[in-house]
Amino acid sequence: MTIVKDAVVVGAGASGLFAAAFAGRRGRRVVVLERSAVLGSKIRVSGGGRCNFTNLNVSIDNYISQNPRFCKSALAGFTPDDLLQMIDRDGIRYFEKEHGQLFCKGTSGEIIAMLRRLCEETHVEIIYTTKIHDISKRGDVFVVVTNNGIFHCASLVLATGGISYPQLGATPFGYRIAGQFGLNVIPTHPALVPFAFNAQDAGNFGGLAGISIEAEVSCNKKTFRGGVLFTQRGLSGPPILQVSSYWRQGDAISINLFPDADAYEYLLSRRSLKAELHNILEFPKNFARRWCEIHSFIKPINQINDRQLKEIADQLQNWRLCPAKTEGHKRAEAVTGGVDTAELSSKTMEAKKVKGLYFTGEVIDVTGQLGGYNLHWAWASGCACGRYM
Ligand SMILES: Cc1cc2nc3c(=O)[nH]c(=O)nc-3n(C[C@H](O)[C@H](O)[C@H](O)COP(=O)(O)OP(=O)(O)OC[C@H]3O[C@@H](n4cnc5c(N)ncnc54)[C@H](O)[C@@H]3O)c2cc1C
């Protein structure tokens, strides 16, 4: 069976559905081919089930890419306000958690319902459990051979996401098709992912799972603040997830356990006390005791000399840890790397050397920081593509 469409979108995630709906609005006949039996599986789990769907402070500074300016045009073409108009129209109630992060008051299912409705309204067809056997281009026409028929189209959109969370259906398919058409793909790394301790730190801190400490975490000149969470295997929590996107194997991370004060001044002000150091530090008790034991800072503070006090303060403000690895793609909320932005038009997401071939969303080498930026990139790049394809 051969089916002729104006556009075929591969992947029914945030960016694919947006691209499809925006093209459908222009009267384009669009079909979305999805390998799984549902749409928007990553949206469903996003934001702990409440979907942090955008961020009021979206700017190019929130994205990682070999070309950090690539996302500028798409972000300007579809802003958080544009999304909020759509969200309001659907009566989805939301709230700002912190730092401009917008979450659903209800569940992420409401965002999925909005996407489904957008597609229905614009006559976009979605075909589930589709296995794509082959993609080729004959003249100006793409031929997509699947278990659900052979599709002919002038525009082909790869919106297959990154390879984070493969358990939700992520595949490297988009990268493979980019390679097939001669486009460069930047190697991927897990991003927004917890760290695993090295063997020594696992022995030292493995027993602290569940403890969270407010701190500033730095790696490769990027610093983020928030609750550092100890897990059974390593470290997690917002600032850890954030720095993980900039971390490479072998790098150390630095944790400032005194982000609001000068640790040395603080210790000096308590110098006359007879209490043990760990009882003076205002951290969860187990952590304070363990941290002092590991660093051999186990004296009462009034017996610690000036040189040692400076050393302790330095350790408190620049505690360096060398993670063994990240928890990998299985636990990563995103990936860095992907289809090289140098291959794509920043205005339309079309491949410069293959007319009619588009990439949108996470499959492109554009990765957002934690806070709704990844979904906003999916909306904005999908919209840019849908307005042209
Ligand atoms: C646990 C978790 C929580 C997250 N929370 C947030 C959050 O709160 N805020 C935020 O901004 N971002 C969040 N993200 C990231 C965000 O979900 C993604 O960046 C975004 O969904 C990417 O959209 P996409 O459309 O590019 O890809 P995806 O949403 O991954 O969609 C790709 C689609 O393509 C399909 N597909 C793959 N291969 C094929 C194939 N060969 N044939 C057909 N279909 C295929 C997949 O099944 C999938 O439906 C989270 C991610 C995870 C994993």
The ligand as an ORCA input file, in Angstrom:
! r2SCAN-3c Opt
* xyz 0 1
  C      12.603     11.115     33.191
  C      12.642     12.362     32.350
  C      12.104     13.544     32.855
  C      12.160     14.705     32.078
  N      11.599     15.841     32.593
  C      11.634     16.975     31.845
  C      10.991     18.174     32.302
  O      10.296     18.186     33.346
  N      11.139     19.292     31.539
  C      11.827     19.318     30.369
  O      11.946     20.351     29.729
  N      12.400     18.178     29.886
  C      12.291     17.032     30.586
  N      12.849     15.880     30.080
  C      13.450     15.923     28.727
  C      12.327     15.974     27.680
  O      11.345     15.001     28.005
  C      12.897     15.693     26.282
  O      13.940     16.592     26.030
  C      11.824     15.881     25.224
  O      10.731     15.033     25.473
  C      12.409     15.568     23.846
  O      11.365     15.647     22.914
  P      11.560     15.020     21.483
  O      10.238     15.197     20.812
  O      12.749     15.566     20.830
  O      11.858     13.478     21.728
  P      10.997     12.370     22.491
  O      10.048     12.979     23.436
  O      11.995     11.401     23.015
  O      10.153     11.688     21.342
  C      10.726     10.857     20.383
  C       9.682      9.887     19.896
  O      10.217      9.171     18.789
  C       9.869      7.816     18.909
  N      10.813      7.034     18.130
  C      12.111      6.778     18.416
  N      12.649      6.015     17.445
  C      11.687      5.794     16.537
  C      11.626      5.056     15.311
  N      12.684      4.386     14.851
  N      10.461      5.039     14.621
  C       9.366      5.694     15.101
  N       9.352      6.391     16.244
  C      10.517      6.442     16.960
  C       9.890      7.555     20.393
  O       9.133      6.415     20.739
  C       9.293      8.850     20.931
  O       7.890      8.793     21.023
  C      12.769     14.702     30.809
  C      13.279     13.510     30.298
  C      13.210     12.340     31.047
  C      13.757     11.079     30.465
*
